[in-house]
Amino acid sequence: MNFGFLRFLTGRLLMVTGALLLLPVVVAAIYREWAPGGVFIAIAACAAGIGALLSWKKPERKEFYAREGFVATSLSWIVMSLVGCLPFIFTGAIPDPIDALFETVSGFTTTGGSILRTVEGEYMYRCVQFWRCFTHWIGGMGVLVFILAILPMADGYGIHLMRAESPGPTASKLVPKLGSTAKILYLIYIFFTVAESILLMITGMPVYDSITITFSTVGTGGFGVRDGGIGIYPVASQVVITVFMILCSINFNAWYLIFIGQGRKVWKVEEIRVYLLMVFGSALCITTNILSQERLSVPLTFHHALFNVASITSTTGFATLDFNTWPEFSRMLLAILTFIGACAGSTGGGFKVSRLIILLKSAANELVFVTHRKSVRRVHVDGKSLDSQTVKSVAAYATLYATVFFVSTILIAVNGFDFTTNVAAVAATLNNVGPGLNVVGPSGNYASFSAFSKLVFIFDMLAGRLELLPLLILFKPATWRRNA
């Protein structure tokens, strides 16, 4: 284990986190929130100071491999969450440390589940609301990808960080230089952020709301700044949010291809075709199912159905209507979509459409093999044959995913909630969706769960965002051996 590298990277992370904590200070100055603004300045200074001390001396060994990449990624997210929850505690917005950590992890992992009963309370200052939504934007693309984009690092080894943090079965460079790849990803991310903010302002949404809601949308998180939720905004604003939830739940490599004039290749990507078919097909089914209950026009009913489907599949977690009151068919369909999630390489969470495609094709091959023992069939995606290691890694991921899900469900059962609530809560946190069904539905939250259950949810949110392995490897003793 290269401990010198871990120390150095943690220092760089703290310095970047300190710099990011200064943005809410600008908001505090605009709204004259001097006391909470001072809290952000103090925490930013401490984080940056400690970070400077840790990264003052460069590591003697510059090389690092997959193990260090996984450990560094997990520790970075844990440290970032611990620092990020301090503003909630010291401003009085969320005085309980576990609740504050839950809210922060939910923000950074773009889950969007909350313990707050109101987001417009006495101590929910504008700068605190801004930081709460901004955590979605930071975590959406990944803080380590951000560090790779702005700070020099051994390019030959940085791919281990990117693979550990990037969602999906594989991670690759868009261009030969990894730092350039990170910059391209963030340029696309910033473009979507600016574009949505402007469009929301055009539709009549206030400037402050437009910016904070954009953070939650492009980061596919789901935190808002009004107790009334997204439903209080104009339908035009909701349409803009729907579009960007879908855009940001598609692999960002596709947008890179479009920007360089190779858009024709995008439609050839099987995962994108399946994802879009899943979104619009589900929206049509739900429209038919809820039409008589909602008593709205067909176009408006389809709008709400599509919004909520896009919100669930992108794992954003916004809601225009309380889908917890919908017929059982629609509730069950949304529950299934919660597990599937978005595309690999997007800011969305979930199991990922690409993994589902690989598992289904692998299962189909096994069925053929049962009846034709001499047949040799490989899994093909986008016309290319996948190597056996990729297929095995997806199967292993599915096993770990199921194990974490079932163990977490059993652990939180001590709260005494009903079966649907328990399953939905774990599914919503592990898949970084946020809202679930029953107690944790769109009109509910996680406040009534015990401190122990919240810690389980915190683990699940981190595990889901980091794709399980980077977090689980921390519990393996051999990981920490210096010469292992």
TORLOKOL-425289 format. One line per 2 residues: their letters; for each residue x, z, y of C-alpha. Coordinates in steps of 0.001 Angstrom, whole numbers, plus 500000, padded with zeros to 6 digits. Layout:
REM TORLOKOL-425289
a) X Z Y  ...
//
This chain:
REM TORLOKOL-425289
mn) 500000 500000 500000  501387 498997 503383
fg) 500508 502154 505339  502458 500987 508367
fl) 500186 497971 508655  497068 500146 508325
rf) 498315 502396 511114  499144 499455 513357
lt) 495827 497673 512789  493853 500901 513351
gr) 495674 501314 516655  494834 497768 517714
ll) 491211 498343 516706  490970 501516 518805
mv) 492423 499718 521819  489890 496885 521465
tg) 487051 499393 520957  488165 501224 524102
al) 488028 497981 526057  484555 497157 524705
ll) 483309 500633 525699  483986 499730 529328
lp) 481203 497110 529417  478452 499784 529426
vv) 480297 501311 532390  479483 498177 534386
va) 475805 498616 533468  476001 502291 534442
ai) 477410 501317 537841  474644 498753 538402
yr) 471904 501294 537648  473823 504210 539219
ew) 473998 506209 536003  477164 508037 536996
ap) 477181 510866 534439  476727 508724 531299
gg) 479069 506131 532810  481723 508832 533018
vf) 481176 509641 529342  481879 506022 528390
ia) 485035 505984 530540  486353 509180 528935
ia) 485695 507969 525391  487193 504549 526176
ac) 490333 506153 527615  490779 508441 524595
aa) 490253 505582 522120  492656 503293 523958
gi) 495245 506074 524335  495215 506994 520651
ga) 495249 503300 519766  498309 502706 521941
ll) 500163 505555 520226  499304 504268 516738
sw) 500282 500673 517499  503324 501440 519656
kk) 505672 500812 516750  505133 497614 514788
pe) 505093 497940 510978  508403 497356 509227
rk) 506648 495312 506556  504579 492554 508149
ef) 503169 491128 504948  499896 492426 503557
ya) 497716 491249 500712  494151 491398 499448
re) 494252 495135 498724  495471 495987 502217
gf) 492965 493522 503661  490044 495243 501925
va) 491222 498750 502826  492010 497805 506432
ts) 488594 496213 506852  486698 499215 505481
ls) 488724 501748 507450  488328 499680 510613
wi) 484554 499701 510325  484481 503436 509574
vm) 486760 504291 512496  484844 501975 514816
sl) 481558 503628 513819  482927 507137 514336
vg) 484134 506239 517820  481025 504209 518619
cl) 478662 507110 517922  480347 509410 520464
pf) 478495 507992 523520  475156 508758 521834
if) 476223 512355 521169  477825 513200 524523
tg) 475163 511540 526694  472466 513506 524859
ai) 470683 510356 523670  471184 511321 520001
pd) 472714 514816 519881  472696 515132 516085
pi) 476019 513736 514724  474573 512288 511502
da) 471693 510654 513365  474134 509256 515923
lf) 476378 507913 513160  473369 506385 511398
et) 472288 504613 514592  475827 503379 515276
vs) 476464 502103 511757  473051 500454 511853
gf) 474152 498761 515065  477611 497585 513989
tt) 476390 496402 510573  473522 494560 512343
tg) 470972 496420 510216  468693 497508 513045
gs) 467109 500453 511250  466658 503387 513617
il) 466067 507128 513664  464757 506981 517258
rt) 461047 507523 517813  461401 506070 521313
ve) 464054 503870 522929  462855 504723 526438
ge) 463327 508491 526305  464827 510781 528941
ym) 468439 510353 527834  468208 506707 526753
yr) 469973 505467 529868  470291 501756 530524
cv) 474015 501888 529713  473268 503659 526416
qf) 470603 501086 525531  473101 498358 526403
wr) 475769 499867 524125  473225 500280 521319
cf) 472354 496552 521415  475938 495504 522124
th) 477031 497056 518811  475016 494285 517126
wi) 476950 491621 518999  480288 493238 518142
gg) 479474 493607 514456  477714 490271 514070
mg) 480816 488119 513908  483093 490997 512915
vl) 485514 493058 514942  488531 491983 512895
vf) 487680 488325 513450  487634 489204 517147
il) 491062 490840 516877  492401 487776 515052
ai) 491037 485622 517884  492666 487512 520755
lp) 495772 489174 519300  498716 487592 517458
ma) 499032 488418 513775  500899 487034 510786
dg) 498779 483942 510261  499656 483562 506627
yg) 498290 486994 505798  495371 487378 508220
ih) 493143 485400 505849  492925 488572 503710
lm) 491218 490335 506618  488893 487421 507210
ra) 487919 487204 503537  487221 490939 503415
es) 484992 490852 506508  483311 487437 506251
pg) 479946 487411 504436  479565 485167 501398
pt) 481341 484335 498140  484221 482516 499897
as) 485900 482372 503293  488015 479496 504560
kl) 489807 478234 507638  488169 475634 509865
vp) 491589 474551 511119  495108 475235 509774
kl) 495781 478191 512106  493709 481270 511241
gs) 493805 482506 514838  492409 479166 515973
ta) 489635 479431 513370  488664 482860 514726
ki) 488637 481493 518287  486402 478578 517270
ly) 483947 480933 515569  483783 483150 518648
li) 483392 480203 521005  480337 479087 519003
yi) 479090 482682 518974  479505 483004 522753
ff) 477835 479621 523291  474747 480797 521370
tv) 474782 484077 523328  474874 482397 526728
ae) 472339 479735 525743  469766 482216 524445
si) 470170 484547 527423  469491 481697 529850
ll) 466510 480408 527872  464956 483883 527655
mi) 465290 484299 531410  463612 480916 531910
tg) 460667 482062 529761  460123 485026 532086
mp) 461972 487827 530308  463805 490228 532681
vy) 467578 489721 532963  468491 493070 531392
ds) 466083 492524 528505  467287 488935 528019
it) 470904 489989 527617  470275 492958 525319
it) 467746 491106 523152  470218 488219 522881
fs) 472868 490621 521579  470416 491731 518897
tv) 469347 488182 518062  472657 486327 517718
gt) 474096 489362 515941  470954 489342 513723
gg) 470521 493056 514345  467105 493954 515716
fg) 467508 496756 518267  465288 496463 521339
vr) 465005 498202 524698  461207 498580 524875
dg) 458976 500766 522728  456488 497915 522498
gi) 458990 495747 520621  459172 491964 520797
gi) 455388 491660 520807  455213 492606 524520
yp) 457165 489520 525591  455635 486059 526195
va) 455105 483781 523202  457638 481371 524728
sq) 460277 484116 524562  459349 484821 520957
vv) 459786 481131 520121  463291 481147 521621
it) 464166 484239 519591  462801 482594 516434
vf) 464974 479522 516961  468151 481535 517492
mi) 467474 483843 514556  467401 480749 512345
lc) 470419 479170 514038  472538 482302 513609
si) 471536 482769 509970  473097 479402 509051
nf) 476783 479108 508152  478780 478809 511385
na) 480929 476121 509755  477870 473862 510081
wy) 477804 474308 513856  481507 473539 514001
li) 480856 470253 512196  478107 469410 514674
fi) 480313 470212 517656  483071 467882 516395
gq) 480605 465050 515783  480216 465368 511999
gr) 476627 466569 511993  475657 464257 509114
kv) 477618 466459 506743  475466 469471 507577
wk) 472320 468241 505849  474393 467585 502723
ve) 475076 471323 502416  472791 472522 499630
ei) 472623 476104 500871  471287 475037 504272
rv) 468602 472802 502739  467462 475568 500393
yl) 467475 478158 503186  465383 476057 505591
lm) 462951 475145 502792  462662 478852 501941
vf) 461989 479846 505570  459372 477228 506427
gs) 457769 477275 502960  457366 481056 503102
al) 455958 480851 506631  453302 478362 505486
ci) 452337 480554 502525  452034 483659 504705
tt) 450070 481737 507354  447476 480817 504742
ni) 447379 484369 503429  446941 486233 506745
ls) 444823 483691 508647  441514 485440 508021
qe) 442940 488922 508654  444708 488270 511965
rl) 441819 486187 513382  444165 484040 515482
sv) 444405 480281 515862  446307 478417 513154
pl) 449290 477553 515421  449570 481148 516671
tf) 449255 482551 513143  452003 480200 511961
hh) 454131 481290 514916  453887 484960 513932
al) 454433 484152 510256  457515 482054 511019
fn) 458877 484680 513423  458635 487457 510858
va) 459966 485309 508010  462907 484214 510163
si) 463456 487829 511157  463573 488996 507536
ts) 465645 486120 506112  468131 486292 508978
tt) 468072 490096 508479  467441 490589 512207
gf) 464501 492945 511781  462381 492079 514819
at) 458597 491966 514399  455762 490570 516506
ld) 453071 491942 514195  453112 494887 511797
fn) 453604 493021 508507  453172 496351 506720
tw) 449410 495841 507186  449392 492305 505742
pe) 447913 491462 502325  449990 492364 499275
fs) 451064 488757 498667  452679 488461 502095
rm) 454274 491914 501817  455730 491050 498417
ll) 457044 487697 499631  458779 489374 502573
ai) 460212 492001 500203  461749 489251 498052
lt) 463160 487525 501135  464722 490851 502131
fi) 466954 490673 499070  467905 487002 499458
ga) 468876 487127 503124  470739 484452 505071
ca) 473453 481869 504445  477062 482740 503735
gs) 479328 482544 506764  476530 483507 509167
tg) 475892 486740 511033  473011 487524 508658
gg) 473093 489889 505683  471465 490026 502273
fk) 472597 488776 498870  473117 485299 500414
vs) 471436 482016 499486  474709 480533 498197
rl) 475106 483306 495638  471509 482855 494482
ii) 472092 479122 494014  475248 479747 491985
ll) 473548 482383 489801  470532 480163 489091
ks) 472693 477168 488210  474916 479324 486020
aa) 471838 480689 484217  470526 477144 483717
ne) 473849 476156 482149  473630 479121 479776
lv) 470168 478026 478668  471517 474565 477883
fv) 474451 476103 476006  472087 478104 473779
th) 470523 474923 472405  473604 472682 472690
rk) 476545 474821 471606  479097 472041 472067
sv) 478067 471156 475603  480474 471876 478454
rr) 478759 472212 481806  480131 473416 485117
vh) 478334 474746 488179  478223 472157 490958
vd) 477421 472930 494588  477384 470203 497248
gk) 478617 467739 494637  481756 469781 493918
sl) 482562 471670 490755  483115 475397 491280
ds) 486020 477045 489513  485153 479632 486864
qt) 486630 482466 488958  484112 481891 491765
vk) 481220 481916 489294  482555 485099 487671
sv) 483008 486800 491050  479387 486043 491973
aa) 478192 487503 488660  480368 490575 489202
ya) 479021 490952 492733  475448 490798 491417
tl) 476254 493574 488935  477795 495805 491602
ya) 474940 495012 493967  472333 496065 491392
tv) 474285 499217 490531  474573 500361 494155
ff) 470898 499568 494726  469611 501566 491740
vs) 471920 504540 492310  470964 504705 495994
ti) 467252 504538 495157  467611 507450 492742
li) 469614 509512 495249  467102 509220 498088
av) 464166 509959 495768  464807 513661 496414
ng) 462942 513241 499719  459671 512879 497852
fd) 458549 509629 499459  456554 507063 497500
ft) 458214 504434 495301  457623 501543 497703
tn) 459168 503443 500610  462275 504357 498593
va) 462858 500853 497262  462124 499221 500615
av) 464408 501635 502495  467390 500969 500223
aa) 466708 497228 500206  466462 497174 504000
tl) 469729 499084 504514  471780 497495 501728
nn) 470737 494028 502903  471148 494958 506605
vg) 467543 494067 507434  466322 497287 509075
pg) 462552 497534 508673  460981 497750 505233
ln) 457555 498806 504002  455376 501912 504292
vv) 457307 504758 506014  460127 502427 507113
gp) 457829 499570 508135  457997 497825 511539
sg) 456051 500658 513181  458046 503390 511379
ny) 461689 504494 511210  464203 506538 509199
as) 463882 509783 511185  461940 511637 508494
fs) 464628 511227 505821  467010 514096 505084
af) 470612 514180 506304  471801 513460 502759
sk) 469599 510362 502504  470857 509143 505877
lv) 474423 509417 504579  473393 507323 501572
fi) 471882 504752 503932  475068 504766 506023
fd) 477073 503961 502899  474600 501230 501938
ml) 474693 499627 505381  478488 499515 505377
ag) 478588 498317 501765  476082 495566 502482
rl) 477878 494345 505608  481293 494391 503939
el) 480043 492775 500719  480594 495893 498553
lp) 484184 495416 497330  486075 496409 500523
ll) 484186 499703 500645  484116 500464 496912
il) 487860 499893 496578  488425 502964 498771
fk) 487236 505137 495872  489794 503724 493423
pa) 492838 506068 493190  495241 503213 492436
tw) 494405 501690 495812  496347 504396 497615
rr) 499531 504245 495586  502405 503198 497794
na) 503999 500882 495246  500892 499807 493348
//
